[in-house]
Amino acid sequence: MTIETLSDLLFHVRGISAGETELLSTDGGGRGSHQSTADFVASVHALALALEAEGVRLGDRVAILSEPRAEGHVVDFACHLLGAPVVPLGPDLDPERVAYGLRNSASGWVFYSDTAKRDLLLGLRGALTSMPRAIAMDGDAAMEGEPSLTRLLGHGTARRAEHPIERFRNRVKAADAASMLYSEGGRVDGLDHGGAVADIEALGANLEVRPGDLAMSLLPQGSKFQRTFDYLCFHRGASIRYAPSVADVPAALRRGKPTLLAASPPLFREAYRWAWGAETGGPRKRVRWAVDVGERYAASRREGIIGPVLAAQRRLAERMVYQRFRETLGGRLRLAVVGGGRLEGEAAAFFEAVGIPVFQAPDPD
């Protein structure tokens, strides 16, 4: 189907990922959660109906203050169905920046993740002319007098049979506002639906994402590239998994076995340290030797001449270093997607040597 808006993208997901049992998932060490495509589309539909009943209309701004998680996509796409621009606010922003984003965007609603974000928002009451409707994703973090996300979904679910999702088709146009993004420097980047779709197409022309891929998305919430990468995964029929926190990432990688890992440079450098730990001594020297072998092997392959000694060294490096490193990342990773800066130096060279190509995201506009 032709996709002209992010609202269209939801209907595309319903088709290309039909039958997928874990379209979105959160690793939890045996207590994780997952949403099938059918569950995800139903949740988006229900929330759009609930927000519509609460008075959210085309052009109304809705903020999201949360770590990357499946519920954020439910809110995001429900707003796209309604034509309500989304204002993602990174979970690590200080209170002053959060207050600025809410004031500047004139957001009438804010969906937040947990008790820490609830307390942050409660502390902003004196800094805001009017407090947005605040909806907790975690039920135990709800503010007094406000429903949780689960409660809103229940209200919308009761209306789904009477109001099919098809009624939202073509409500939003390409020129309608889709999001307002706030950089750490305070710059505001407004994006319409047509521009968001063009960004997905441009990224897809340079980045191979395919059905059956599982992406672990750890990029900064609210960054333009993070959102475009996730939309590309939806568009191509790939699934997305989240880790509850950075500390949980090593175990989440081993359990989830992603094929794509999207993160900022510090996390890739940390992954390099996870694999080997020791900063000095034999293991460190072995890693440096393996990087050198990989670089020489890649250069020789480009020239079409690989000598027997270098080929033997490459096989040894594979057994001693490369395979072990890939296993720390789940064993299936085929592409490292770097956003929010550039991955350079030994860490970048090592990913390439191990056979995991590095895709460097373009700098923000």
C-alpha positions as CSV (number, residue, x, y, z in Angstrom):
1,M,0.0,0.0,0.0
2,T,1.1,3.6,-0.6
3,I,2.2,5.3,2.6
4,E,1.8,9.1,2.8
5,T,1.4,9.5,6.5
6,L,2.4,7.8,9.7
7,S,-1.3,7.0,10.1
8,D,-1.0,5.0,6.9
9,L,2.0,3.2,8.4
10,L,-0.1,1.6,11.1
11,F,-2.4,0.0,8.5
12,H,0.7,-1.1,6.6
13,V,2.0,-2.8,9.8
14,R,-1.3,-4.6,10.2
15,G,-0.7,-6.2,6.8
16,I,3.0,-6.8,6.6
17,S,3.3,-8.1,10.2
18,A,0.0,-10.0,10.3
19,G,0.4,-13.1,12.5
20,E,3.6,-11.8,14.3
21,T,3.3,-12.9,17.9
22,E,6.1,-10.6,19.2
23,L,6.0,-7.4,17.2
24,L,7.1,-5.4,20.3
25,S,8.7,-6.9,23.4
26,T,10.4,-5.9,26.6
27,D,13.1,-8.2,28.0
28,G,12.5,-9.0,31.7
29,G,14.6,-12.1,32.5
30,G,11.6,-14.4,32.4
31,R,9.1,-11.7,33.4
32,G,9.2,-9.8,30.1
33,S,6.2,-8.7,28.1
34,H,5.3,-8.8,24.4
35,Q,2.6,-7.6,22.1
36,S,1.5,-9.3,18.9
37,T,0.7,-7.3,15.9
38,A,-3.0,-7.9,16.5
39,D,-2.7,-6.7,20.2
40,F,-0.7,-3.7,19.1
41,V,-3.1,-2.5,16.5
42,A,-6.1,-3.1,18.8
43,S,-4.4,-1.1,21.6
44,V,-3.7,1.8,19.2
45,H,-7.3,1.7,18.0
46,A,-8.6,1.7,21.5
47,L,-6.4,4.5,22.7
48,A,-7.3,6.7,19.7
49,L,-11.0,6.2,20.5
50,A,-10.5,7.0,24.2
51,L,-8.5,10.2,23.4
52,E,-11.0,11.2,20.8
53,A,-13.8,10.8,23.4
54,E,-11.7,12.9,25.8
55,G,-11.6,15.7,23.3
56,V,-8.3,15.3,21.6
57,R,-8.5,16.7,18.1
58,L,-6.4,17.3,15.0
59,G,-3.5,19.6,15.9
60,D,-3.6,19.0,19.7
61,R,-0.2,18.3,21.1
62,V,0.5,15.2,23.2
63,A,3.8,14.8,25.0
64,I,5.5,11.5,25.9
65,L,8.0,11.4,28.9
66,S,9.4,7.9,28.9
67,E,12.2,5.5,28.2
68,P,11.7,3.6,24.9
69,R,9.0,1.0,25.5
70,A,6.1,-0.6,23.7
71,E,3.5,1.7,25.3
72,G,5.2,4.7,23.8
73,H,4.5,3.3,20.3
74,V,0.9,2.8,21.3
75,V,0.5,6.4,22.3
76,D,2.5,7.6,19.3
77,F,0.4,5.8,16.7
78,A,-2.9,6.6,18.4
79,C,-1.9,10.3,18.1
80,H,-1.0,9.8,14.5
81,L,-4.5,8.4,13.8
82,L,-6.0,11.5,15.4
83,G,-3.6,13.9,13.8
84,A,-2.3,15.0,17.2
85,P,1.4,16.0,17.0
86,V,3.6,14.0,19.4
87,V,6.1,15.7,21.6
88,P,8.7,13.1,22.8
89,L,10.7,14.2,25.8
90,G,13.8,12.2,26.7
91,P,13.7,10.5,30.1
92,D,17.1,12.0,31.0
93,L,16.1,15.6,30.5
94,D,16.3,17.8,33.6
95,P,13.1,19.3,35.0
96,E,13.7,22.7,33.4
97,R,14.0,21.2,29.9
98,V,10.9,19.1,30.5
99,A,9.0,22.2,31.6
100,Y,10.2,24.2,28.6
101,G,9.1,21.4,26.2
102,L,5.6,21.2,27.7
103,R,5.2,25.0,27.8
104,N,6.7,25.7,24.3
105,S,4.6,22.9,22.7
106,A,1.5,23.8,24.6
107,S,0.9,20.1,25.2
108,G,-2.5,19.4,26.6
109,W,-1.6,15.8,27.5
110,V,1.6,14.1,28.7
111,F,2.0,10.3,29.0
112,Y,4.7,9.3,31.4
113,S,6.3,6.0,32.3
114,D,6.7,5.5,36.1
115,T,6.7,7.0,39.6
116,A,10.0,8.9,39.0
117,K,8.5,10.7,36.0
118,R,5.3,11.3,38.0
119,D,7.2,13.0,40.8
120,L,9.1,15.1,38.2
121,L,5.9,16.3,36.7
122,L,4.3,17.0,40.1
123,G,7.4,19.2,40.9
124,L,6.7,21.3,37.7
125,R,3.3,22.5,38.7
126,G,4.7,25.9,39.8
127,A,6.7,26.2,36.5
128,L,3.7,25.6,34.2
129,T,0.8,28.0,33.6
130,S,-1.5,25.0,33.3
131,M,-0.7,21.3,34.0
132,P,-1.4,18.9,31.1
133,R,-3.5,15.9,31.6
134,A,-0.9,13.4,32.9
135,I,-1.4,9.7,32.2
136,A,0.8,7.0,33.7
137,M,1.9,4.0,31.6
138,D,2.6,2.1,34.9
139,G,-0.7,1.7,36.7
140,D,0.8,2.2,40.2
141,A,2.2,5.6,39.1
142,A,-1.1,7.2,38.2
143,M,-1.8,10.7,39.6
144,E,-4.8,11.3,41.8
145,G,-7.8,12.0,39.7
146,E,-6.3,10.8,36.4
147,P,-6.8,7.5,34.7
148,S,-3.9,5.2,33.9
149,L,-3.1,4.2,30.3
150,T,-4.6,0.8,31.1
151,R,-7.9,2.5,32.1
152,L,-8.0,4.6,29.0
153,L,-7.4,1.5,26.9
154,G,-10.3,-0.1,28.6
155,H,-12.5,2.8,27.8
156,G,-11.5,2.7,24.2
157,T,-11.9,-1.1,23.9
158,A,-15.5,-0.7,24.8
159,R,-16.0,1.5,21.7
160,R,-14.1,-0.5,19.2
161,A,-17.0,-2.6,17.9
162,E,-19.0,0.5,17.3
163,H,-16.2,2.5,15.7
164,P,-14.0,0.4,13.4
165,I,-10.4,1.5,12.9
166,E,-11.1,2.2,9.2
167,R,-12.8,5.4,10.1
168,F,-9.4,6.9,10.9
169,R,-8.2,6.2,7.3
170,N,-7.3,9.4,5.4
171,R,-8.1,11.6,8.3
172,V,-4.5,12.9,8.5
173,K,-2.8,14.6,5.5
174,A,0.9,14.6,4.5
175,A,1.1,18.3,5.4
176,D,-0.3,17.9,8.9
177,A,2.1,18.2,11.8
178,A,3.4,14.8,13.1
179,S,5.9,15.7,15.9
180,M,7.8,18.4,17.7
181,L,11.3,17.2,18.8
182,Y,13.4,19.1,21.3
183,S,17.2,18.8,21.1
184,E,19.4,19.0,24.2
185,G,20.4,22.5,23.0
186,G,16.8,23.6,23.1
187,R,16.3,23.6,19.3
188,V,12.7,22.7,18.2
189,D,12.4,20.4,15.1
190,G,8.9,20.3,13.8
191,L,8.1,17.5,11.3
192,D,5.0,16.9,9.3
193,H,3.7,13.5,8.2
194,G,5.1,13.8,4.7
195,G,8.5,14.7,5.9
196,A,8.5,11.8,8.4
197,V,7.6,9.3,5.6
198,A,10.4,10.8,3.4
199,D,12.9,10.3,6.2
200,I,11.8,6.6,6.4
201,E,12.3,6.1,2.7
202,A,15.7,7.8,2.7
203,L,16.9,5.7,5.6
204,G,15.5,2.6,4.0
205,A,17.5,3.3,0.9
206,N,20.8,3.0,2.8
207,L,19.9,0.6,5.7
208,E,18.8,-3.0,5.1
209,V,16.0,-3.9,7.4
210,R,13.9,-6.9,6.5
211,P,11.1,-9.1,7.7
212,G,12.2,-11.5,10.4
213,D,14.8,-9.0,11.8
214,L,14.7,-8.3,15.5
215,A,16.0,-4.9,16.4
216,M,17.0,-3.9,19.9
217,S,16.4,-0.2,20.0
218,L,18.4,1.7,22.6
219,L,18.8,5.1,21.0
220,P,17.9,8.3,22.9
221,Q,14.2,8.7,23.2
222,G,13.0,11.7,21.3
223,S,15.9,11.8,18.8
224,K,14.8,12.1,15.2
225,F,16.9,9.2,14.1
226,Q,15.6,6.9,16.8
227,R,12.1,7.5,15.7
228,T,12.9,7.1,12.0
229,F,14.7,3.9,12.7
230,D,11.8,2.4,14.7
231,Y,9.4,3.5,11.9
232,L,11.6,1.8,9.3
233,C,11.5,-1.4,11.4
234,F,7.6,-1.2,11.4
235,H,7.6,-0.5,7.7
236,R,9.8,-3.4,6.8
237,G,8.1,-6.0,9.0
238,A,10.8,-6.2,11.6
239,S,10.2,-6.6,15.4
240,I,11.5,-4.4,18.1
241,R,12.7,-5.3,21.6
242,Y,13.6,-3.1,24.5
243,A,15.8,-3.6,27.6
244,P,14.4,-2.2,30.9
245,S,17.6,-0.2,31.6
246,V,21.1,0.1,30.3
247,A,22.3,-2.2,33.1
248,D,20.0,-4.9,31.7
249,V,21.3,-4.7,28.2
250,P,24.1,-7.4,28.3
251,A,21.6,-10.1,29.5
252,A,18.9,-8.8,27.2
253,L,21.2,-9.2,24.2
254,R,22.0,-12.8,25.1
255,R,18.4,-13.7,25.7
256,G,16.9,-11.7,22.8
257,K,19.5,-12.5,20.2
258,P,18.7,-9.4,18.0
259,T,19.9,-9.1,14.4
260,L,20.0,-5.3,14.6
261,L,21.3,-3.2,17.5
262,A,20.6,0.6,17.4
263,A,22.3,2.6,20.1
264,S,24.5,5.6,20.7
265,P,28.3,5.3,20.6
266,P,28.9,5.0,24.3
267,L,26.8,1.8,24.4
268,F,28.8,0.2,21.6
269,R,32.0,1.2,23.4
270,E,30.6,-0.4,26.6
271,A,29.7,-3.5,24.6
272,Y,33.3,-3.7,23.5
273,R,34.3,-3.6,27.2
274,W,31.6,-6.2,28.2
275,A,33.1,-8.7,25.8
276,W,36.6,-8.5,27.3
277,G,36.6,-6.7,30.5
278,A,40.3,-6.5,31.1
279,E,41.9,-3.3,30.0
280,T,45.5,-4.6,30.1
281,G,47.3,-7.9,29.7
282,G,46.8,-10.8,27.4
283,P,43.1,-10.5,26.5
284,R,43.6,-6.8,25.5
285,K,46.6,-7.7,23.4
286,R,44.6,-10.5,21.8
287,V,41.8,-8.2,20.9
288,R,44.2,-5.6,19.3
289,W,45.8,-8.4,17.3
290,A,42.4,-9.6,16.1
291,V,41.5,-6.0,15.0
292,D,44.7,-5.8,13.1
293,V,44.0,-9.1,11.4
294,G,40.5,-8.1,10.5
295,E,41.6,-4.8,9.0
296,R,44.3,-6.4,6.9
297,Y,42.0,-9.1,5.8
298,A,39.3,-6.6,4.7
299,A,41.9,-4.6,2.8
300,S,43.2,-7.7,1.0
301,R,39.7,-8.9,0.2
302,R,39.0,-5.6,-1.5
303,E,42.1,-6.0,-3.6
304,G,41.1,-9.6,-4.4
305,I,44.3,-11.2,-3.0
306,I,44.3,-13.0,0.3
307,G,47.5,-14.9,1.2
308,P,47.5,-18.2,3.0
309,V,49.1,-16.8,6.2
310,L,46.5,-14.0,6.5
311,A,43.7,-16.5,5.8
312,A,45.0,-18.7,8.6
313,Q,45.3,-15.8,11.0
314,R,41.7,-14.8,10.1
315,R,40.5,-18.4,10.9
316,L,42.4,-18.3,14.2
317,A,41.0,-14.8,15.1
318,E,37.5,-16.2,14.3
319,R,37.9,-19.0,16.8
320,M,39.6,-17.1,19.5
321,V,38.0,-13.7,19.4
322,Y,35.3,-13.0,16.8
323,Q,32.9,-15.8,17.6
324,R,33.1,-15.2,21.3
325,F,32.4,-11.5,20.9
326,R,29.4,-12.2,18.7
327,E,28.0,-14.6,21.3
328,T,28.1,-11.8,23.9
329,L,25.8,-9.8,21.7
330,G,23.4,-12.7,21.2
331,G,25.1,-14.5,18.4
332,R,22.8,-13.2,15.5
333,L,23.8,-9.6,15.3
334,R,24.4,-8.6,11.6
335,L,24.4,-4.8,11.8
336,A,25.3,-2.2,14.4
337,V,23.3,1.0,13.9
338,V,24.9,4.0,15.5
339,G,22.9,7.2,16.2
340,G,23.6,10.3,18.3
341,G,27.2,10.6,17.3
342,R,30.0,8.7,15.5
343,L,31.6,5.4,16.6
344,E,35.3,5.6,15.9
345,G,38.6,4.2,16.9
346,E,39.3,0.6,18.0
347,A,35.7,-0.2,18.9
348,A,34.4,0.7,15.4
349,A,37.3,-1.2,13.8
350,F,36.6,-4.3,16.0
351,F,32.9,-4.5,15.1
352,E,33.9,-4.4,11.4
353,A,36.6,-7.0,11.9
354,V,34.2,-9.3,13.7
355,G,31.9,-9.2,10.7
356,I,29.3,-6.9,12.1
357,P,29.1,-3.9,9.8
358,V,28.6,-0.5,11.4
359,F,26.0,1.9,9.9
360,Q,26.7,5.5,11.0
361,A,23.5,7.5,11.2
362,P,23.6,10.8,9.4
363,D,24.1,13.9,11.5
364,P,20.8,15.7,12.5
365,D,19.6,18.3,10.1
